[in-house]
């Protein structure tokens, strides 16, 4: 994949973030998500690629979402074929309530690079570069905290775990608390949470818990680019989800996936902040336009770029929101 493709795609995440941000704090999750989807789809049309959405928001009959199997991009014969994982608005509830860490997210890889994960749950554990190799999804939370603290050269009480605030995590939270480690509970946004483990300034050391499987693939793409680690196992809610997974080519339903199995080969990742977060600022409006804050990453070179975009609406109309 051409390295300039990442810089093209960041314009797509910027468009989605600008549209979704208009709905910040307005209590309307559906409109915020739809604004992001519409803007992202329109922005894709000018990108020089033949893209196929392999991790999206649902099946074709659930359009106008960006559905699994949808073709996006300019689609000229000379354009490269790219597999795409995306979430136009990672954190719809966050945005609707004016919370932190909502993102517009896209990851892309060469054909076959992403696990074709069904829209089910995934049990995950993620750490930054300093914790790589120290944790295991099958180990107890207490053991993982102990080994991570040793790897990071910290006291267990100085380790901070981030966990989705859900009833299903009650036992997990108690086990982490028993170690003396600190916990940050979040309402939504575990892609952002997983990435936060790779940036020391966020203060986050480890992600635990069950979240969306598509979000696990997106997080893996980002962590591949910054030498973090994520492990995941699909958590099915019913037989229908198991049947869909088998149809998508997953034979071992209990398999523990590594970072490289979730997102392999040459991978790129782009995200733009919708609301203020741990490592990206949200959209800020000015008298003449808006300012966006994005990140672009490449696994091939481990290059990471933060991009501040200054958008002047007098010269270029904002995406519809």
PyMOL commands that set and color helices and strands:
alter all, ss='L'
color gray80, all
select helices_A, chain A and resi 4-21+29-44+60-62+92-96+129-131+141-152+156-158+167-177+190-196+200-202+213-226+239-247+259-262
alter helices_A, ss='H'
color red, helices_A
select strands_A, chain A and resi 50-55+71-72+81-90+103-109+121-127+160-164+182-186+206-212+229-235+267-273+284-285+289-298+304-312
alter strands_A, ss='S'
color yellow, strands_A
deselect
rebuild
show_as cartoon
